[in-house]
């Protein structure tokens, strides 16, 4: 399943199906001086991310996902590092899905984020920006999350963890959201 980012900005986008239906919406606004991203599906809040600032950590809240409701949890506990301690420079993050299994997002410098089961190289999902063969965006180069059939991880959780990972990847690479390849989300490249 392809979820197209229109526009290509994980903090302010709609995730569309190949036929153009809005499946998820991510909006980010300032609340009491902090950036807060809200992930919704069918007008229902799936999750909320309060991004860190100088004196607070990034917090994830979701009434839909076990253990993430109420006051929420620190993003670094929800998407955690393995082995090398909290000061590790590894960009790989792990999480436990609703099936009790551990999964990981790996950052590839060239292609973006890749979702695999922990201890396996089987790609369950990944971020790509490539030409589209069919559907509403046929012939256009569009950013998307491609989730493999039979992925096994709840799509809400895939999208939530992707938003965090892709935002952090862009921050780490120095990408400013203002330098979006397609700021209007219409495939024209508007640079």
C-alpha positions as CSV (number, residue, x, y, z in Angstrom):
1,X,0.0,0.0,0.0
2,X,1.3,3.4,-0.9
3,X,0.6,6.5,1.2
4,X,1.6,9.6,-0.7
5,X,2.8,12.6,1.3
6,X,1.1,15.7,-0.2
7,X,3.0,17.9,0.3
8,X,6.3,16.2,1.1
9,X,6.5,17.5,4.7
10,X,6.0,15.0,7.5
11,X,4.9,17.8,9.9
12,X,2.2,19.3,7.6
13,X,0.8,16.8,5.1
14,X,-2.0,14.5,4.0
15,X,-1.3,10.9,3.3
16,X,-3.3,9.9,0.3
17,X,-4.1,6.6,-1.4
18,X,-3.2,6.1,-5.0
19,X,-6.7,7.2,-6.0
20,X,-6.4,10.5,-4.0
21,X,-8.4,9.6,-0.9
22,X,-7.1,11.2,2.3
23,X,-6.3,8.4,4.7
24,X,-4.3,10.3,7.3
25,X,-3.7,14.0,8.0
26,X,-0.8,15.5,9.9
27,X,-1.0,19.0,11.2
28,X,1.5,20.9,13.3
29,X,0.8,24.0,15.3
30,X,2.3,25.9,18.2
31,X,0.7,25.3,21.6
32,X,2.1,27.2,24.6
33,X,5.3,27.8,22.7
34,X,5.8,24.1,21.7
35,X,5.2,22.5,18.3
36,X,2.5,19.9,18.5
37,X,1.8,17.5,15.6
38,X,-1.6,15.8,15.4
39,X,-2.1,12.6,13.4
40,X,-5.7,12.0,12.4
41,X,-7.6,9.3,10.4
42,X,-11.2,9.9,9.4
43,X,-11.4,13.0,11.7
44,X,-10.3,10.8,14.7
45,X,-7.1,11.7,16.5
46,X,-4.7,8.8,16.3
47,X,-1.8,10.4,18.1
48,X,-0.2,13.6,19.2
49,X,3.5,14.5,19.2
50,X,4.8,17.3,21.4
51,X,8.2,18.1,19.9
52,X,11.0,18.9,22.3
53,X,12.4,22.3,22.9
54,X,15.3,23.5,25.1
55,X,13.9,22.2,28.4
56,X,11.5,19.4,27.5
57,X,11.7,16.1,25.6
58,X,9.5,15.0,22.7
59,X,6.3,13.3,24.0
60,X,4.0,10.9,22.2
61,X,0.3,10.5,23.2
62,X,-2.2,8.1,21.6
63,X,-5.5,6.9,23.0
64,X,-5.5,4.2,20.3
65,X,-2.1,2.6,21.1
66,X,-1.4,0.6,24.3
67,X,0.6,2.5,26.9
68,X,0.6,5.8,25.0
69,X,-2.6,7.4,26.3
70,X,-3.1,9.9,29.1
71,X,0.1,11.9,29.8
72,X,2.0,10.1,27.1
73,X,5.5,8.8,27.0
74,X,8.9,10.1,26.1
75,X,9.5,9.4,22.4
76,X,13.0,8.0,23.2
77,X,11.3,5.3,25.4
78,X,8.7,4.6,22.7
79,X,11.2,4.5,19.8
80,X,14.3,3.4,21.6
81,X,18.0,2.6,20.7
82,X,19.6,-0.8,21.2
83,X,22.7,-1.7,23.0
84,X,25.0,1.2,22.9
85,X,23.3,3.4,25.5
86,X,21.4,6.6,25.2
87,X,24.4,8.5,24.0
88,X,24.7,6.3,20.9
89,X,24.9,8.0,17.6
90,X,23.0,5.2,15.8
91,X,19.9,6.5,13.9
92,X,18.2,3.1,14.1
93,X,15.2,3.0,16.5
94,X,13.2,0.1,17.8
95,X,9.6,-0.2,19.0
96,X,7.2,-3.0,20.1
97,X,4.1,-3.4,18.0
98,X,0.7,-4.6,19.1
99,X,1.7,-8.2,18.2
100,X,4.4,-8.1,20.9
101,X,7.2,-8.2,18.3
102,X,10.0,-5.8,18.0
103,X,10.5,-3.7,14.8
104,X,13.0,-1.1,13.8
105,X,13.2,1.9,11.6
106,X,16.7,2.2,10.0
107,X,17.8,5.4,8.3
108,X,19.4,5.0,4.9
109,X,21.2,8.2,3.8
110,X,20.1,7.7,0.2
111,X,16.6,6.4,0.4
112,X,15.2,7.5,3.8
113,X,13.6,5.3,6.4
114,X,13.2,1.6,6.2
115,X,11.0,-0.5,8.5
116,X,12.1,-4.1,9.2
117,X,11.4,-6.7,11.9
118,X,14.2,-6.6,14.5
119,X,17.0,-9.0,13.5
120,X,15.8,-9.3,9.9
121,X,16.5,-7.4,6.7
122,X,12.9,-8.1,5.3
123,X,11.5,-4.7,4.3
124,X,8.0,-4.2,5.7
125,X,7.8,-0.5,4.7
126,X,10.0,2.3,3.5
127,X,10.0,5.9,2.4
128,X,10.8,6.7,-1.2
129,X,10.4,9.5,-3.7
130,X,10.0,8.0,-7.1
131,X,7.9,8.2,-10.3
132,X,4.4,6.9,-9.9
133,X,3.1,4.3,-12.5
134,X,-0.6,4.4,-11.9
135,X,-3.4,6.2,-10.1
136,X,-4.0,9.9,-9.5
137,X,-0.3,10.7,-9.5
138,X,0.7,8.6,-12.6
139,X,3.8,10.0,-14.2
140,X,4.7,12.2,-11.3
141,X,7.6,11.9,-8.9
142,X,5.9,11.7,-5.5
143,X,7.1,11.0,-1.9
144,X,5.4,8.1,-0.3
145,X,5.5,5.5,2.5
146,X,5.2,2.1,0.9
147,X,3.9,-0.5,3.3
148,X,4.2,-4.1,2.1
149,X,1.1,-6.4,2.0
150,X,1.1,-8.6,5.1
151,X,3.2,-6.1,7.0
152,X,1.7,-7.2,10.3
153,X,2.2,-3.8,12.1
154,X,-0.9,-1.6,12.6
155,X,-0.9,1.2,10.0
156,X,-1.5,3.8,12.7
157,X,1.7,2.7,14.4
158,X,3.6,2.6,11.1
159,X,2.5,6.1,10.3
160,X,3.2,7.5,13.8
161,X,6.7,6.0,14.0
162,X,7.4,7.1,10.4
163,X,6.5,10.8,11.2
164,X,8.9,10.8,14.1
165,X,11.7,9.1,12.3
166,X,11.4,11.1,9.0
167,X,11.3,14.4,10.9
168,X,14.4,13.4,12.9
169,X,16.1,12.2,9.7
170,X,15.5,15.5,8.0
171,X,16.7,17.5,11.1
172,X,19.8,15.4,11.2
173,X,20.6,15.9,7.5
174,X,20.0,19.6,7.8
175,X,16.9,19.6,5.5
176,X,14.7,22.6,6.2
177,X,11.0,21.9,5.6
178,X,11.1,25.2,3.5
179,X,13.2,23.4,1.0
180,X,10.5,20.9,0.1
181,X,10.8,19.7,-3.5
182,X,7.1,20.1,-4.0
183,X,5.8,22.7,-1.5
184,X,2.3,22.8,-3.0
185,X,2.0,19.1,-3.2
186,X,0.9,19.2,-6.9
187,X,3.9,17.4,-8.5
188,X,5.1,20.5,-10.3
189,X,8.3,20.9,-8.2
190,X,7.6,24.6,-7.5
191,X,11.2,25.5,-6.7
